[in-house]
């Protein structure tokens, strides 16, 4: 059996991967979770568009569980492309898990994620109209998630894209993850196993917490200061610009001499320094690390909210998506 958790990102995916999914092989005999060679090949296929003989890889793993949020593609305009790629890789008999959350929360978290990764852009510049988005896409002025078309975010459409391609699709709302009912149904788990996994998820430390409202303001103040020095934070646009400031940690996929490598842009410390000491020092050099591990733990934390005019634009999207999410909660498409 092949079970593929494709995202969405920003729906407790990291916590699930580290605390729940990684423990499934202890419960389910012969289950292979995120085998490195297959996960790497999937990343290359989705990000670089490379072709592989996935049958040879998949034949090595009879009972497989993959969890990777890059498989869904964060841009709704690319959902169908990603779904076709997933069907090509895993086959239509695979079970798909899609985790979702309330629309405004997800869109806010998505925007903050881009800011945290160095793309410090105002909400009005990030959330754009469909025609403007399509124009930028056609002129190839968009890279990764430099901008987002709010109206294209449609959970019902995402659901139909996958139910039309795969035999079994689970849509799991973030509020329902703790019950682990989706894993219970997929693997016919007994109650003790469900309670065990639920407790693991409940006790895991919250990871990748979004910047607070004051941290967001401080980040924009920092960026304005950098611009006066003709510098900027490292981000997805830096490949086209000669001057940028490498302050933030970021993973980049790079193809070199036929090899696929993850490259981290970070400050190198002397090997002689103890690991714990290195991590503490890095928090002062990496803005994201400094904010999440120092500033937001010391300063009063207040949740960031998007500007009122942006929230107003999201009203129809929120109403449509959240009503559909409520309709399908606890439902499994077979």
C-alpha positions in Angstrom: 0.0 0.0 0.0 1.2 3.5 -0.8 0.0 6.4 1.4 1.1 9.9 0.3 0.6 13.0 2.5 1.1 15.9 0.2 0.4 18.9 2.4 -0.9 21.6 2.5 2.0 23.3 4.1 1.4 25.3 7.3 -1.1 22.6 8.6 1.1 21.1 11.3 3.0 19.1 8.7 6.4 19.4 10.4 5.0 18.3 13.8 3.2 15.4 12.1 6.4 14.3 10.3 8.6 14.5 13.3 6.3 13.1 16.0 3.6 11.0 14.4 4.5 9.7 10.9 8.0 8.9 11.9 6.6 6.5 14.6 4.3 4.6 12.3 7.0 2.0 11.3 7.0 1.0 15.1 3.3 0.2 14.8 2.9 -1.1 11.3 5.1 -4.0 10.2 7.4 -3.4 7.2 6.2 0.1 6.7 8.8 2.3 5.0 8.5 6.0 5.9 10.1 8.7 3.7 12.9 6.6 2.2 15.6 9.1 1.3 16.2 8.0 -2.3 12.5 8.2 -3.2 11.9 11.5 -1.4 14.9 13.0 -3.2 13.7 11.7 -6.6 10.3 13.2 -6.0 11.8 16.5 -5.1 13.9 16.4 -8.3 10.8 15.5 -10.4 8.7 18.3 -8.9 11.2 21.1 -8.6 13.6 20.4 -11.5 11.1 18.5 -13.8 13.5 15.5 -14.1 12.2 12.2 -15.3 12.9 8.9 -13.4 12.1 5.3 -13.6 10.0 5.4 -10.4 8.8 1.8 -10.8 12.3 0.6 -9.9 12.3 2.8 -6.8 8.8 2.0 -5.8 9.3 -1.8 -6.2 11.7 -1.6 -3.3 9.0 -0.5 -1.0 5.8 -2.6 -0.8 4.4 -0.7 2.2 5.1 3.0 1.8 4.3 6.2 3.6 5.5 9.5 2.1 5.0 12.9 3.6 6.2 16.0 1.8 4.4 19.3 1.4 6.2 20.1 -1.8 4.1 17.4 -3.5 0.9 19.5 -3.6 2.6 22.7 -4.8 1.8 25.8 -2.7 0.6 27.7 -5.8 -3.0 26.8 -6.6 -2.3 27.5 -10.3 0.1 24.6 -10.2 -2.2 22.1 -8.4 -3.1 20.2 -11.5 0.4 20.0 -12.7 1.5 18.6 -9.3 -1.4 16.2 -9.2 -0.5 14.8 -12.6 3.1 14.4 -11.5 2.0 12.6 -8.3 -0.2 10.2 -10.3 2.7 9.5 -12.7 5.0 8.8 -9.8 2.8 6.9 -7.3 -0.1 5.5 -9.4 -3.8 6.1 -9.1 -4.3 3.3 -6.5 -2.3 5.3 -3.9 -4.1 6.8 -0.9 -3.7 10.6 -0.7 -3.9 12.6 2.5 -4.4 16.4 2.3 -4.4 18.5 5.5 -6.2 21.8 5.5 -7.0 24.6 7.9 -9.3 27.7 8.0 -8.7 29.8 4.9 -7.7 33.1 6.4 -5.4 31.4 9.0 -3.8 29.5 6.1 -3.3 32.5 3.9 -1.9 34.6 6.7 0.5 31.9 7.7 1.5 31.4 4.1 2.3 35.1 3.8 4.2 35.1 7.0 6.2 32.1 5.9 7.4 34.0 2.8 8.4 37.0 5.0 10.2 34.7 7.4 12.1 33.2 4.4 13.4 36.6 3.4 10.7 37.7 0.9 9.8 40.9 2.9 7.0 42.2 0.8 3.8 44.1 1.8 0.6 42.1 1.8 -0.9 44.3 -0.9 2.1 43.4 -3.2 1.9 39.7 -2.3 -1.8 39.1 -2.6 -2.7 40.2 -6.2 -5.6 40.0 -8.6 -5.9 37.0 -11.0 -5.1 39.0 -14.2 -2.0 40.6 -12.6 -0.8 37.2 -11.5 -1.3 35.7 -14.9 0.5 38.6 -16.6 3.4 38.1 -14.3 3.4 34.4 -14.8 3.4 34.8 -18.6 6.2 37.3 -18.6 8.2 34.9 -16.3 8.5 37.6 -13.6 7.3 35.2 -10.9 9.6 32.7 -9.1 8.3 30.3 -6.4 5.7 32.2 -4.4 6.7 35.8 -5.1 2.9 36.6 -5.3 -0.3 34.8 -4.7 -3.7 34.9 -6.4 -6.3 34.7 -3.5 -9.2 33.8 -5.8 -7.4 30.7 -7.0 -7.4 29.2 -3.6 -10.2 26.7 -3.7 -10.3 23.6 -1.5 -13.2 22.1 -3.4 -11.2 22.3 -6.6 -8.2 20.8 -4.9 -10.3 17.9 -3.6 -11.8 17.3 -7.1 -8.4 17.4 -8.7 -7.3 14.5 -6.5 -10.5 12.5 -6.4 -10.5 12.4 -10.2 -7.0 10.9 -10.2 -6.7 8.7 -7.1 -8.9 6.0 -5.7 -8.8 7.1 -2.1 -8.4 10.7 -0.8 -8.6 11.9 2.8 -9.2 15.6 3.5 -8.2 16.2 7.1 -8.9 19.5 8.8 -6.2 20.7 11.2 -8.8 20.6 14.0 -9.3 16.9 13.4 -5.7 15.8 13.3 -5.4 15.1 17.0 -8.1 12.3 16.8 -5.9 10.5 14.3 -9.1 9.0 12.8 -7.6 9.2 9.2 -4.7 7.0 10.2 -7.0 4.7 12.1 -9.1 4.2 9.0 -6.2 3.8 6.6 -4.3 1.3 8.7 -7.1 -0.2 10.8 -5.3 0.8 14.0 -6.5 -0.3 17.4 -7.5 2.2 20.0 -4.3 2.0 22.0 -2.2 2.8 18.9 -4.5 5.8 18.1 -4.1 7.1 21.7 -0.3 6.6 21.5 -0.1 8.6 18.3 -2.5 11.3 19.5 -0.4 11.8 22.7 2.7 12.1 20.6 1.2 14.8 18.6 -0.2 16.5 21.6 3.1 16.6 23.4 5.3 17.7 20.5 6.8 21.2 20.8 5.2 23.7 18.5 7.6 24.2 15.5 8.2 27.0 13.1 5.9 29.4 15.0 4.8 32.4 12.9 6.3 35.8 13.7 4.3 37.9 16.2 2.8 41.2 15.1 5.7 43.2 16.7 8.2 40.8 15.0 6.6 41.5 11.6 6.9 45.2 12.2 10.5 44.9 13.3 11.3 42.8 10.2 9.9 45.4 7.8 11.8 48.1 9.7 15.0 46.1 9.3 14.3 45.6 5.6 13.8 49.4 5.0 17.2 50.0 6.8 18.9 47.4 4.6 17.5 49.1 1.5 19.1 52.3 2.5 22.4 50.4 2.4 21.6 49.0 -1.0 21.2 45.5 0.6 18.3 43.1 1.1 17.5 39.9 2.8 18.2 36.7 0.9 15.1 35.6 -1.0 13.8 33.9 -4.1 14.6 37.0 -6.2 18.2 37.1 -5.3 19.2 34.9 -8.2 18.6 37.9 -10.5 20.2 40.6 -8.4 23.9 41.1 -7.8 23.6 42.6 -4.3 21.9 40.9 -1.4 22.5 40.2 2.2 22.9 36.6 3.2 21.5 36.8 6.7 18.7 34.3 6.7 18.9 30.5 6.6 17.4 29.0 3.4 17.4 25.7 1.7 18.1 25.7 -2.0 17.9 22.9 -4.5 20.8 22.8 -6.9 21.7 20.6 -9.8 25.4 20.2 -10.4 27.2 17.7 -12.5 24.1 15.4 -12.5 23.9 15.5 -8.7 21.1 16.8 -6.6 22.1 18.6 -3.5 20.5 20.6 -0.7 22.5 23.8 -0.2 22.1 25.8 3.0 23.0 29.5 2.9 24.4 30.0 6.4 27.3 31.5 8.4 30.0 28.9 8.9 31.5 28.7 12.3 34.8 27.1 13.3 34.5 23.3 13.9 36.1 23.7 17.3 33.1 25.4 18.7 30.6 23.1 20.6 27.4 22.5 18.7 25.1 24.0 21.4 27.3 27.1 21.4 27.1 27.4 17.6 23.3 27.2 17.7 23.1 30.0 20.2 25.5 32.2 18.2 23.6 31.5 15.0 20.5 33.0 16.5 22.1 36.4 16.6 23.1 36.1 12.9 20.0 34.5 11.4 17.1 36.9 11.6 14.5 34.2 11.5 16.2 32.2 14.3 16.7 35.4 16.3 13.0 36.3 16.1 11.6 32.8 16.8 14.0 31.7 19.5 14.8 35.0 21.2 12.7 38.0 20.4 9.2 36.3 20.3 10.1 34.4 23.5 11.0 37.5 25.4 8.6 40.1 24.0 4.8 39.8 24.6 3.4 37.6 21.7 0.5 39.0 19.8 -0.8 37.2 16.8 -0.2 39.0 13.4 -3.3 39.9 11.4 -3.5 41.0 7.8 -4.7 44.5 6.9 -8.5 45.0 6.9 -8.7 45.6 3.2 -6.9 42.3 2.5 -9.2 40.5 4.9 -12.2 42.1 3.1 -10.9 40.7 -0.2 -10.7 37.3 1.4 -14.3 37.2 2.6 -15.8 35.3 -0.3 -12.8 32.9 -0.5 -13.1 32.3 3.2 -16.9 31.7 3.1 -16.6 29.3 0.1 -13.6 27.3 1.4 -14.6 27.1 5.1 -18.2 26.0 4.3 -16.8 23.2 2.0 -14.3 22.2 4.6 -17.1 21.9 7.2 -19.1 19.8 4.7 -16.4 17.2 4.1 -14.9 17.0 7.6 -14.6 13.4 8.7 -15.6 12.2 5.2 -13.4 9.9 3.2 -13.6 9.8 -0.6 -13.2 6.2 -1.7 
